[in-house]
Amino acid sequence: MGNSQKKTNGFIPLGTILITYVIVRIINKVTGFSYDFSDGVFNINLLIDLAIWFFVYLAVDFLQRKLF
């Protein structure tokens, strides 16, 4: 019998990135979160932004895999 699990080809789907971008932008607008690199490249705000991207991406990817 065939394998019922989908195989991924190793590429990040463009739709996942676009949806993640829109959701992160909405979160940043609602919370008023912003930063710039004048404070330095390695600051806490950059880490917070990367964490938001990471968790939103995981959620969007999970939902897309479940729905499609």
PDB file of N, CA, C and O in Angstrom:
ATOM      1  N   MET A   1       0.829  -1.175   0.000  1.00  0.00           N
ATOM      2  CA  MET A   1       0.000   0.000   0.000  1.00  0.00           C
ATOM      3  C   MET A   1       0.879   1.245   0.000  1.00  0.00           C
ATOM      4  O   MET A   1       2.069   1.172   0.308  1.00  0.00           O
ATOM      5  N   GLY A   2       0.304   2.362  -0.338  1.00  0.00           N
ATOM      6  CA  GLY A   2       1.060   3.611  -0.415  1.00  0.00           C
ATOM      7  C   GLY A   2       1.250   4.269   0.936  1.00  0.00           C
ATOM      8  O   GLY A   2       0.540   3.990   1.902  1.00  0.00           O
ATOM      9  N   ASN A   3       2.199   5.119   0.967  1.00  0.00           N
ATOM     10  CA  ASN A   3       2.476   5.880   2.174  1.00  0.00           C
ATOM     11  C   ASN A   3       1.509   7.046   2.229  1.00  0.00           C
ATOM     12  O   ASN A   3       1.432   7.824   1.278  1.00  0.00           O
ATOM     13  N   SER A   4       0.766   7.188   3.327  1.00  0.00           N
ATOM     14  CA  SER A   4      -0.267   8.211   3.418  1.00  0.00           C
ATOM     15  C   SER A   4       0.280   9.574   3.826  1.00  0.00           C
ATOM     16  O   SER A   4      -0.440  10.569   3.753  1.00  0.00           O
ATOM     17  N   GLN A   5       1.518   9.637   4.248  1.00  0.00           N
ATOM     18  CA  GLN A   5       2.091  10.911   4.658  1.00  0.00           C
ATOM     19  C   GLN A   5       2.639  11.652   3.440  1.00  0.00           C
ATOM     20  O   GLN A   5       3.203  11.055   2.523  1.00  0.00           O
ATOM     21  N   LYS A   6       2.458  12.956   3.462  1.00  0.00           N
ATOM     22  CA  LYS A   6       2.989  13.782   2.384  1.00  0.00           C
ATOM     23  C   LYS A   6       4.475  13.960   2.583  1.00  0.00           C
ATOM     24  O   LYS A   6       4.948  14.114   3.708  1.00  0.00           O
ATOM     25  N   LYS A   7       5.206  13.938   1.490  1.00  0.00           N
ATOM     26  CA  LYS A   7       6.632  14.211   1.552  1.00  0.00           C
ATOM     27  C   LYS A   7       6.853  15.672   1.201  1.00  0.00           C
ATOM     28  O   LYS A   7       6.248  16.200   0.267  1.00  0.00           O
ATOM     29  N   THR A   8       7.726  16.317   1.958  1.00  0.00           N
ATOM     30  CA  THR A   8       8.063  17.700   1.638  1.00  0.00           C
ATOM     31  C   THR A   8       9.306  17.694   0.765  1.00  0.00           C
ATOM     32  O   THR A   8      10.146  16.800   0.863  1.00  0.00           O
ATOM     33  N   ASN A   9       9.410  18.694  -0.080  1.00  0.00           N
ATOM     34  CA  ASN A   9      10.542  18.753  -0.993  1.00  0.00           C
ATOM     35  C   ASN A   9      11.689  19.604  -0.451  1.00  0.00           C
ATOM     36  O   ASN A   9      12.667  19.832  -1.164  1.00  0.00           O
ATOM     37  N   GLY A  10      11.591  20.079   0.797  1.00  0.00           N
ATOM     38  CA  GLY A  10      12.675  20.835   1.399  1.00  0.00           C
ATOM     39  C   GLY A  10      12.574  22.336   1.186  1.00  0.00           C
ATOM     40  O   GLY A  10      13.368  23.087   1.754  1.00  0.00           O
ATOM     41  N   PHE A  11      11.634  22.787   0.395  1.00  0.00           N
ATOM     42  CA  PHE A  11      11.473  24.218   0.156  1.00  0.00           C
ATOM     43  C   PHE A  11      10.392  24.777   1.061  1.00  0.00           C
ATOM     44  O   PHE A  11       9.412  24.095   1.363  1.00  0.00           O
ATOM     45  N   ILE A  12      10.570  26.016   1.494  1.00  0.00           N
ATOM     46  CA  ILE A  12       9.558  26.688   2.293  1.00  0.00           C
ATOM     47  C   ILE A  12       8.519  27.249   1.330  1.00  0.00           C
ATOM     48  O   ILE A  12       8.862  28.024   0.438  1.00  0.00           O
ATOM     49  N   PRO A  13       7.265  26.872   1.496  1.00  0.00           N
ATOM     50  CA  PRO A  13       6.239  27.391   0.589  1.00  0.00           C
ATOM     51  C   PRO A  13       6.114  28.913   0.693  1.00  0.00           C
ATOM     52  O   PRO A  13       6.147  29.481   1.784  1.00  0.00           O
ATOM     53  N   LEU A  14       5.973  29.543  -0.441  1.00  0.00           N
ATOM     54  CA  LEU A  14       5.864  30.998  -0.497  1.00  0.00           C
ATOM     55  C   LEU A  14       4.634  31.488   0.260  1.00  0.00           C
ATOM     56  O   LEU A  14       4.686  32.538   0.900  1.00  0.00           O
ATOM     57  N   GLY A  15       3.540  30.754   0.200  1.00  0.00           N
ATOM     58  CA  GLY A  15       2.320  31.147   0.901  1.00  0.00           C
ATOM     59  C   GLY A  15       2.514  31.208   2.403  1.00  0.00           C
ATOM     60  O   GLY A  15       1.966  32.090   3.064  1.00  0.00           O
ATOM     61  N   THR A  16       3.285  30.284   2.946  1.00  0.00           N
ATOM     62  CA  THR A  16       3.545  30.276   4.379  1.00  0.00           C
ATOM     63  C   THR A  16       4.310  31.528   4.788  1.00  0.00           C
ATOM     64  O   THR A  16       4.009  32.140   5.813  1.00  0.00           O
ATOM     65  N   ILE A  17       5.281  31.900   3.999  1.00  0.00           N
ATOM     66  CA  ILE A  17       6.068  33.102   4.290  1.00  0.00           C
ATOM     67  C   ILE A  17       5.192  34.355   4.203  1.00  0.00           C
ATOM     68  O   ILE A  17       5.278  35.234   5.061  1.00  0.00           O
ATOM     69  N   LEU A  18       4.357  34.438   3.174  1.00  0.00           N
ATOM     70  CA  LEU A  18       3.506  35.617   3.008  1.00  0.00           C
ATOM     71  C   LEU A  18       2.485  35.744   4.135  1.00  0.00           C
ATOM     72  O   LEU A  18       2.274  36.835   4.664  1.00  0.00           O
ATOM     73  N   ILE A  19       1.859  34.645   4.499  1.00  0.00           N
ATOM     74  CA  ILE A  19       0.880  34.668   5.586  1.00  0.00           C
ATOM     75  C   ILE A  19       1.565  35.032   6.900  1.00  0.00           C
ATOM     76  O   ILE A  19       1.035  35.820   7.683  1.00  0.00           O
ATOM     77  N   THR A  20       2.743  34.457   7.139  1.00  0.00           N
ATOM     78  CA  THR A  20       3.497  34.770   8.344  1.00  0.00           C
ATOM     79  C   THR A  20       3.848  36.247   8.385  1.00  0.00           C
ATOM     80  O   THR A  20       3.725  36.880   9.433  1.00  0.00           O
ATOM     81  N   TYR A  21       4.277  36.804   7.273  1.00  0.00           N
ATOM     82  CA  TYR A  21       4.635  38.223   7.195  1.00  0.00           C
ATOM     83  C   TYR A  21       3.437  39.105   7.551  1.00  0.00           C
ATOM     84  O   TYR A  21       3.568  40.053   8.326  1.00  0.00           O
ATOM     85  N   VAL A  22       2.286  38.794   6.988  1.00  0.00           N
ATOM     86  CA  VAL A  22       1.089  39.606   7.240  1.00  0.00           C
ATOM     87  C   VAL A  22       0.698  39.523   8.712  1.00  0.00           C
ATOM     88  O   VAL A  22       0.387  40.543   9.327  1.00  0.00           O
ATOM     89  N   ILE A  23       0.710  38.323   9.281  1.00  0.00           N
ATOM     90  CA  ILE A  23       0.326  38.167  10.687  1.00  0.00           C
ATOM     91  C   ILE A  23       1.307  38.883  11.607  1.00  0.00           C
ATOM     92  O   ILE A  23       0.891  39.525  12.571  1.00  0.00           O
ATOM     93  N   VAL A  24       2.602  38.782  11.324  1.00  0.00           N
ATOM     94  CA  VAL A  24       3.599  39.466  12.153  1.00  0.00           C
ATOM     95  C   VAL A  24       3.429  40.973  12.048  1.00  0.00           C
ATOM     96  O   VAL A  24       3.547  41.677  13.051  1.00  0.00           O
ATOM     97  N   ARG A  25       3.154  41.478  10.856  1.00  0.00           N
ATOM     98  CA  ARG A  25       2.920  42.920  10.698  1.00  0.00           C
ATOM     99  C   ARG A  25       1.702  43.368  11.504  1.00  0.00           C
ATOM    100  O   ARG A  25       1.729  44.431  12.125  1.00  0.00           O
ATOM    101  N   ILE A  26       0.640  42.571  11.501  1.00  0.00           N
ATOM    102  CA  ILE A  26      -0.560  42.904  12.275  1.00  0.00           C
ATOM    103  C   ILE A  26      -0.236  42.897  13.769  1.00  0.00           C
ATOM    104  O   ILE A  26      -0.647  43.801  14.496  1.00  0.00           O
ATOM    105  N   ILE A  27       0.493  41.887  14.226  1.00  0.00           N
ATOM    106  CA  ILE A  27       0.876  41.814  15.640  1.00  0.00           C
ATOM    107  C   ILE A  27       1.705  43.034  16.022  1.00  0.00           C
ATOM    108  O   ILE A  27       1.483  43.629  17.076  1.00  0.00           O
ATOM    109  N   ASN A  28       2.652  43.408  15.179  1.00  0.00           N
ATOM    110  CA  ASN A  28       3.502  44.566  15.476  1.00  0.00           C
ATOM    111  C   ASN A  28       2.700  45.866  15.507  1.00  0.00           C
ATOM    112  O   ASN A  28       2.965  46.734  16.339  1.00  0.00           O
ATOM    113  N   LYS A  29       1.724  46.009  14.608  1.00  0.00           N
ATOM    114  CA  LYS A  29       0.893  47.217  14.586  1.00  0.00           C
ATOM    115  C   LYS A  29      -0.006  47.287  15.816  1.00  0.00           C
ATOM    116  O   LYS A  29      -0.153  48.351  16.418  1.00  0.00           O
ATOM    117  N   VAL A  30      -0.613  46.153  16.195  1.00  0.00           N
ATOM    118  CA  VAL A  30      -1.527  46.130  17.329  1.00  0.00           C
ATOM    119  C   VAL A  30      -0.786  46.393  18.644  1.00  0.00           C
ATOM    120  O   VAL A  30      -1.279  47.121  19.505  1.00  0.00           O
ATOM    121  N   THR A  31       0.390  45.802  18.788  1.00  0.00           N
ATOM    122  CA  THR A  31       1.131  45.957  20.035  1.00  0.00           C
ATOM    123  C   THR A  31       1.995  47.215  20.056  1.00  0.00           C
ATOM    124  O   THR A  31       2.452  47.626  21.122  1.00  0.00           O
ATOM    125  N   GLY A  32       2.224  47.829  18.904  1.00  0.00           N
ATOM    126  CA  GLY A  32       3.073  49.011  18.841  1.00  0.00           C
ATOM    127  C   GLY A  32       4.549  48.677  18.922  1.00  0.00           C
ATOM    128  O   GLY A  32       5.370  49.551  19.198  1.00  0.00           O
ATOM    129  N   PHE A  33       4.892  47.429  18.687  1.00  0.00           N
ATOM    130  CA  PHE A  33       6.277  46.983  18.766  1.00  0.00           C
ATOM    131  C   PHE A  33       7.046  47.451  17.544  1.00  0.00           C
ATOM    132  O   PHE A  33       6.602  47.263  16.412  1.00  0.00           O
ATOM    133  N   SER A  34       8.199  48.061  17.777  1.00  0.00           N
ATOM    134  CA  SER A  34       9.074  48.448  16.670  1.00  0.00           C
ATOM    135  C   SER A  34      10.492  48.581  17.205  1.00  0.00           C
ATOM    136  O   SER A  34      10.706  48.758  18.404  1.00  0.00           O
ATOM    137  N   TYR A  35      11.426  48.493  16.321  1.00  0.00           N
ATOM    138  CA  TYR A  35      12.826  48.681  16.673  1.00  0.00           C
ATOM    139  C   TYR A  35      13.575  49.114  15.436  1.00  0.00           C
ATOM    140  O   TYR A  35      13.076  48.990  14.317  1.00  0.00           O
ATOM    141  N   ASP A  36      14.774  49.622  15.641  1.00  0.00           N
ATOM    142  CA  ASP A  36      15.647  49.925  14.524  1.00  0.00           C
ATOM    143  C   ASP A  36      17.058  49.488  14.886  1.00  0.00           C
ATOM    144  O   ASP A  36      17.355  49.187  16.042  1.00  0.00           O
ATOM    145  N   PHE A  37      17.893  49.459  13.908  1.00  0.00           N
ATOM    146  CA  PHE A  37      19.246  48.956  14.100  1.00  0.00           C
ATOM    147  C   PHE A  37      20.207  50.025  14.632  1.00  0.00           C
ATOM    148  O   PHE A  37      21.403  49.765  14.765  1.00  0.00           O
ATOM    149  N   SER A  38      19.702  51.212  14.934  1.00  0.00           N
ATOM    150  CA  SER A  38      20.582  52.234  15.499  1.00  0.00           C
ATOM    151  C   SER A  38      20.998  51.887  16.929  1.00  0.00           C
ATOM    152  O   SER A  38      22.003  52.392  17.430  1.00  0.00           O
ATOM    153  N   ASP A  39      20.214  51.017  17.584  1.00  0.00           N
ATOM    154  CA  ASP A  39      20.564  50.560  18.932  1.00  0.00           C
ATOM    155  C   ASP A  39      21.589  49.434  18.897  1.00  0.00           C
ATOM    156  O   ASP A  39      22.047  48.976  19.944  1.00  0.00           O
ATOM    157  N   GLY A  40      21.944  48.994  17.714  1.00  0.00           N
ATOM    158  CA  GLY A  40      22.881  47.888  17.570  1.00  0.00           C
ATOM    159  C   GLY A  40      22.182  46.700  16.933  1.00  0.00           C
ATOM    160  O   GLY A  40      20.954  46.606  16.954  1.00  0.00           O
ATOM    161  N   VAL A  41      22.953  45.812  16.378  1.00  0.00           N
ATOM    162  CA  VAL A  41      22.385  44.664  15.685  1.00  0.00           C
ATOM    163  C   VAL A  41      21.842  43.649  16.684  1.00  0.00           C
ATOM    164  O   VAL A  41      20.766  43.087  16.476  1.00  0.00           O
ATOM    165  N   PHE A  42      22.572  43.414  17.754  1.00  0.00           N
ATOM    166  CA  PHE A  42      22.165  42.401  18.721  1.00  0.00           C
ATOM    167  C   PHE A  42      21.546  43.078  19.938  1.00  0.00           C
ATOM    168  O   PHE A  42      22.238  43.427  20.895  1.00  0.00           O
ATOM    169  N   ASN A  43      20.233  43.257  19.882  1.00  0.00           N
ATOM    170  CA  ASN A  43      19.523  43.816  21.016  1.00  0.00           C
ATOM    171  C   ASN A  43      18.305  42.959  21.326  1.00  0.00           C
ATOM    172  O   ASN A  43      17.941  42.080  20.545  1.00  0.00           O
ATOM    173  N   ILE A  44      17.681  43.216  22.457  1.00  0.00           N
ATOM    174  CA  ILE A  44      16.564  42.389  22.905  1.00  0.00           C
ATOM    175  C   ILE A  44      15.360  42.511  21.973  1.00  0.00           C
ATOM    176  O   ILE A  44      14.615  41.546  21.803  1.00  0.00           O
ATOM    177  N   ASN A  45      15.162  43.671  21.372  1.00  0.00           N
ATOM    178  CA  ASN A  45      14.018  43.840  20.470  1.00  0.00           C
ATOM    179  C   ASN A  45      14.151  42.969  19.225  1.00  0.00           C
ATOM    180  O   ASN A  45      13.151  42.460  18.718  1.00  0.00           O
ATOM    181  N   LEU A  46      15.360  42.795  18.736  1.00  0.00           N
ATOM    182  CA  LEU A  46      15.567  41.912  17.597  1.00  0.00           C
ATOM    183  C   LEU A  46      15.242  40.471  17.985  1.00  0.00           C
ATOM    184  O   LEU A  46      14.619  39.744  17.212  1.00  0.00           O
ATOM    185  N   LEU A  47      15.657  40.066  19.159  1.00  0.00           N
ATOM    186  CA  LEU A  47      15.357  38.708  19.617  1.00  0.00           C
ATOM    187  C   LEU A  47      13.854  38.498  19.790  1.00  0.00           C
ATOM    188  O   LEU A  47      13.332  37.431  19.468  1.00  0.00           O
ATOM    189  N   ILE A  48      13.170  39.500  20.290  1.00  0.00           N
ATOM    190  CA  ILE A  48      11.711  39.406  20.434  1.00  0.00           C
ATOM    191  C   ILE A  48      11.054  39.278  19.068  1.00  0.00           C
ATOM    192  O   ILE A  48      10.153  38.459  18.887  1.00  0.00           O
ATOM    193  N   ASP A  49      11.496  40.080  18.108  1.00  0.00           N
ATOM    194  CA  ASP A  49      10.927  40.017  16.763  1.00  0.00           C
ATOM    195  C   ASP A  49      11.187  38.658  16.112  1.00  0.00           C
ATOM    196  O   ASP A  49      10.295  38.094  15.478  1.00  0.00           O
ATOM    197  N   LEU A  50      12.386  38.139  16.264  1.00  0.00           N
ATOM    198  CA  LEU A  50      12.690  36.819  15.704  1.00  0.00           C
ATOM    199  C   LEU A  50      11.852  35.724  16.366  1.00  0.00           C
ATOM    200  O   LEU A  50      11.430  34.779  15.700  1.00  0.00           O
ATOM    201  N   ALA A  51      11.611  35.847  17.658  1.00  0.00           N
ATOM    202  CA  ALA A  51      10.780  34.869  18.359  1.00  0.00           C
ATOM    203  C   ALA A  51       9.336  34.930  17.855  1.00  0.00           C
ATOM    204  O   ALA A  51       8.692  33.896  17.676  1.00  0.00           O
ATOM    205  N   ILE A  52       8.838  36.136  17.629  1.00  0.00           N
ATOM    206  CA  ILE A  52       7.483  36.284  17.085  1.00  0.00           C
ATOM    207  C   ILE A  52       7.404  35.619  15.715  1.00  0.00           C
ATOM    208  O   ILE A  52       6.469  34.867  15.442  1.00  0.00           O
ATOM    209  N   TRP A  53       8.383  35.895  14.851  1.00  0.00           N
ATOM    210  CA  TRP A  53       8.423  35.278  13.520  1.00  0.00           C
ATOM    211  C   TRP A  53       8.442  33.759  13.630  1.00  0.00           C
ATOM    212  O   TRP A  53       7.713  33.072  12.914  1.00  0.00           O
ATOM    213  N   PHE A  54       9.273  33.237  14.523  1.00  0.00           N
ATOM    214  CA  PHE A  54       9.434  31.793  14.675  1.00  0.00           C
ATOM    215  C   PHE A  54       8.118  31.130  15.085  1.00  0.00           C
ATOM    216  O   PHE A  54       7.699  30.153  14.465  1.00  0.00           O
ATOM    217  N   PHE A  55       7.467  31.653  16.122  1.00  0.00           N
ATOM    218  CA  PHE A  55       6.250  31.032  16.620  1.00  0.00           C
ATOM    219  C   PHE A  55       5.078  31.200  15.657  1.00  0.00           C
ATOM    220  O   PHE A  55       4.262  30.290  15.512  1.00  0.00           O
ATOM    221  N   VAL A  56       4.988  32.345  15.002  1.00  0.00           N
ATOM    222  CA  VAL A  56       3.920  32.540  14.009  1.00  0.00           C
ATOM    223  C   VAL A  56       4.145  31.618  12.821  1.00  0.00           C
ATOM    224  O   VAL A  56       3.191  31.031  12.310  1.00  0.00           O
ATOM    225  N   TYR A  57       5.392  31.478  12.368  1.00  0.00           N
ATOM    226  CA  TYR A  57       5.685  30.584  11.258  1.00  0.00           C
ATOM    227  C   TYR A  57       5.309  29.138  11.609  1.00  0.00           C
ATOM    228  O   TYR A  57       4.707  28.435  10.797  1.00  0.00           O
ATOM    229  N   LEU A  58       5.666  28.703  12.817  1.00  0.00           N
ATOM    230  CA  LEU A  58       5.315  27.342  13.222  1.00  0.00           C
ATOM    231  C   LEU A  58       3.805  27.135  13.225  1.00  0.00           C
ATOM    232  O   LEU A  58       3.321  26.095  12.778  1.00  0.00           O
ATOM    233  N   ALA A  59       3.061  28.115  13.724  1.00  0.00           N
ATOM    234  CA  ALA A  59       1.607  28.000  13.766  1.00  0.00           C
ATOM    235  C   ALA A  59       1.005  27.973  12.363  1.00  0.00           C
ATOM    236  O   ALA A  59       0.126  27.159  12.083  1.00  0.00           O
ATOM    237  N   VAL A  60       1.468  28.850  11.489  1.00  0.00           N
ATOM    238  CA  VAL A  60       0.946  28.901  10.121  1.00  0.00           C
ATOM    239  C   VAL A  60       1.290  27.613   9.372  1.00  0.00           C
ATOM    240  O   VAL A  60       0.444  27.058   8.672  1.00  0.00           O
ATOM    241  N   ASP A  61       2.501  27.148   9.514  1.00  0.00           N
ATOM    242  CA  ASP A  61       2.916  25.915   8.848  1.00  0.00           C
ATOM    243  C   ASP A  61       2.090  24.728   9.348  1.00  0.00           C
ATOM    244  O   ASP A  61       1.661  23.890   8.554  1.00  0.00           O
ATOM    245  N   PHE A  62       1.869  24.658  10.651  1.00  0.00           N
ATOM    246  CA  PHE A  62       1.072  23.573  11.228  1.00  0.00           C
ATOM    247  C   PHE A  62      -0.343  23.598  10.681  1.00  0.00           C
ATOM    248  O   PHE A  62      -0.875  22.564  10.277  1.00  0.00           O
ATOM    249  N   LEU A  63      -0.959  24.784  10.665  1.00  0.00           N
ATOM    250  CA  LEU A  63      -2.338  24.901  10.168  1.00  0.00           C
ATOM    251  C   LEU A  63      -2.422  24.565   8.679  1.00  0.00           C
ATOM    252  O   LEU A  63      -3.376  23.922   8.243  1.00  0.00           O
ATOM    253  N   GLN A  64      -1.443  24.990   7.909  1.00  0.00           N
ATOM    254  CA  GLN A  64      -1.476  24.680   6.477  1.00  0.00           C
ATOM    255  C   GLN A  64      -1.331  23.181   6.231  1.00  0.00           C
ATOM    256  O   GLN A  64      -1.978  22.631   5.339  1.00  0.00           O
ATOM    257  N   ARG A  65      -0.499  22.532   7.004  1.00  0.00           N
ATOM    258  CA  ARG A  65      -0.328  21.079   6.835  1.00  0.00           C
ATOM    259  C   ARG A  65      -1.606  20.328   7.221  1.00  0.00           C
ATOM    260  O   ARG A  65      -1.942  19.321   6.599  1.00  0.00           O
ATOM    261  N   LYS A  66      -2.318  20.812   8.242  1.00  0.00           N
ATOM    262  CA  LYS A  66      -3.550  20.166   8.680  1.00  0.00           C
ATOM    263  C   LYS A  66      -4.689  20.409   7.699  1.00  0.00           C
ATOM    264  O   LYS A  66      -5.512  19.524   7.462  1.00  0.00           O
ATOM    265  N   LEU A  67      -4.734  21.612   7.130  1.00  0.00           N
ATOM    266  CA  LEU A  67      -5.852  21.950   6.237  1.00  0.00           C
ATOM    267  C   LEU A  67      -5.641  21.459   4.816  1.00  0.00           C
ATOM    268  O   LEU A  67      -6.611  21.109   4.144  1.00  0.00           O
ATOM    269  N   PHE A  68      -4.407  21.422   4.338  1.00  0.00           N
ATOM    270  CA  PHE A  68      -4.167  21.072   2.935  1.00  0.00           C
ATOM    271  C   PHE A  68      -3.444  19.797   2.865  1.00  0.00           C
ATOM    272  O   PHE A  68      -3.140  19.319   1.772  1.00  0.00           O
TER     273      PHE A  68
END
